[in-house]
Amino acid sequence: MSMNKYKALSVICVLFSLLYSSGAQAAPLFCLKAPGLSPQCHYDDARQCLKARKSIAKAYCTINEAEISLPRYSTGYFCLVTSQRLVQCHYSGFESCIHDAKSKNGVCVRSLKKPPPGKAFEWHIENND
């Protein structure tokens, strides 16, 4: 590679990184919610949100609906949303979703599909960590 091509490539890389870092920042992905409190939507990392919720009674972490939307149609009743913005809505039970959320740095939320009645499909806020 000639020196001019190398300089041009370096300039392009610098300009791209400046453009990317100075552009509009994405809103935080996760919100901490609790009865009597307004939503605290300033968490980009699910683990940070889950850690913060432990100090507030009946608090839970959920997605920032202004930042990310769930698919309109899904195969499951619960969705795993990771800190890397991966959305997977194939969970039939909350417990299996929570299991994966722990290892994938995410939170579980109800999908847009209406959950059927039954103990296996209950939403347990206290287990969302």
C-alpha positions as CSV (number, residue, x, y, z in Angstrom):
1,M,0.0,0.0,0.0
2,S,1.5,3.4,-1.0
3,M,1.9,6.1,1.6
4,N,-0.9,8.3,0.1
5,K,-3.4,5.4,0.2
6,Y,-2.4,4.7,3.8
7,K,-2.8,8.4,4.8
8,A,-6.2,8.5,3.0
9,L,-7.3,5.3,4.8
10,S,-6.2,6.7,8.1
11,V,-8.1,10.0,7.6
12,I,-11.2,8.1,6.6
13,C,-11.0,6.0,9.8
14,V,-10.5,9.0,12.0
15,L,-13.4,10.9,10.4
16,F,-15.6,7.8,10.7
17,S,-14.8,7.4,14.4
18,L,-15.4,11.1,15.1
19,L,-18.7,11.0,13.2
20,Y,-19.8,7.9,15.1
21,S,-18.8,9.2,18.5
22,S,-20.1,12.7,18.1
23,G,-23.5,11.7,16.6
24,A,-26.7,11.4,18.4
25,Q,-26.3,9.0,21.3
26,A,-28.8,6.3,21.7
27,A,-31.1,6.5,24.7
28,P,-30.5,4.1,27.5
29,L,-31.9,0.7,26.9
30,F,-33.2,-0.2,30.4
31,C,-35.4,1.4,32.9
32,L,-35.8,0.8,36.6
33,K,-39.5,1.0,37.7
34,A,-41.1,0.8,41.1
35,P,-44.4,1.8,42.6
36,G,-44.5,5.5,43.5
37,L,-41.4,6.3,41.5
38,S,-41.1,7.7,38.0
39,P,-39.2,5.3,35.6
40,Q,-35.4,5.7,35.9
41,C,-34.3,5.1,32.3
42,H,-30.6,5.6,32.5
43,Y,-29.1,2.1,32.3
44,D,-27.3,0.8,29.3
45,D,-26.2,-2.3,31.0
46,A,-28.8,-4.8,32.4
47,R,-26.6,-5.8,35.3
48,Q,-26.3,-2.2,36.5
49,C,-30.1,-1.9,36.5
50,L,-30.6,-5.2,38.3
51,K,-28.1,-4.2,40.9
52,A,-29.8,-0.9,41.5
53,R,-33.2,-2.4,41.8
54,K,-32.2,-4.5,44.8
55,S,-32.2,-1.4,47.0
56,I,-35.8,-0.4,46.1
57,A,-38.8,-2.4,47.3
58,K,-40.8,-4.0,44.5
59,A,-38.5,-2.5,41.8
60,Y,-37.9,-4.2,38.6
61,C,-35.9,-3.6,35.4
62,T,-37.6,-3.4,32.0
63,I,-36.8,-2.1,28.6
64,N,-37.0,1.6,27.6
65,E,-39.9,1.5,25.2
66,A,-38.8,4.7,23.6
67,E,-35.5,3.1,22.6
68,I,-36.4,-0.5,21.7
69,S,-39.6,-2.2,20.6
70,L,-40.5,-5.8,20.8
71,P,-41.6,-7.7,17.7
72,R,-45.3,-7.6,17.0
73,Y,-45.5,-11.3,16.5
74,S,-43.4,-13.8,18.5
75,T,-43.4,-17.5,19.3
76,G,-43.0,-17.1,23.0
77,Y,-44.7,-15.3,25.9
78,F,-41.5,-13.7,27.2
79,C,-38.7,-11.8,25.5
80,L,-35.0,-11.6,26.5
81,V,-33.5,-8.2,25.7
82,T,-29.7,-8.1,26.2
83,S,-27.4,-5.1,26.8
84,Q,-26.1,-5.7,23.2
85,R,-29.7,-4.9,22.0
86,L,-30.5,-8.5,21.0
87,V,-34.2,-9.3,21.3
88,Q,-35.3,-13.0,21.5
89,C,-39.0,-13.6,22.0
90,H,-39.2,-17.4,22.0
91,Y,-39.5,-18.1,25.7
92,S,-42.7,-20.0,26.8
93,G,-41.9,-19.5,30.5
94,F,-40.5,-16.7,32.6
95,E,-38.1,-19.0,34.5
96,S,-36.3,-20.1,31.3
97,C,-36.0,-16.5,30.2
98,I,-34.5,-15.5,33.5
99,H,-32.1,-18.4,33.3
100,D,-30.7,-17.1,30.0
101,A,-30.9,-13.4,31.1
102,K,-28.3,-14.1,33.8
103,S,-25.7,-15.5,31.5
104,K,-26.5,-13.1,28.6
105,N,-26.6,-9.8,30.5
106,G,-30.3,-9.0,29.8
107,V,-33.7,-8.6,31.3
108,C,-37.0,-10.5,30.6
109,V,-40.2,-8.8,29.6
110,R,-43.5,-10.0,28.5
111,S,-43.9,-10.3,24.8
112,L,-46.7,-8.6,23.0
113,K,-48.4,-12.1,22.8
114,K,-50.9,-12.4,25.6
115,P,-49.8,-15.0,28.2
116,P,-52.1,-17.8,29.0
117,P,-53.3,-18.3,32.6
118,G,-51.3,-20.8,34.7
119,K,-48.6,-20.9,37.3
120,A,-45.8,-21.6,34.8
121,F,-46.5,-18.3,33.1
122,E,-46.6,-16.0,36.1
123,W,-44.5,-12.9,36.2
124,H,-42.3,-12.9,39.3
125,I,-40.6,-9.6,39.7
126,E,-38.5,-10.8,42.6
127,N,-36.9,-13.4,40.3
128,N,-35.8,-10.9,37.7
129,D,-32.1,-10.9,38.6
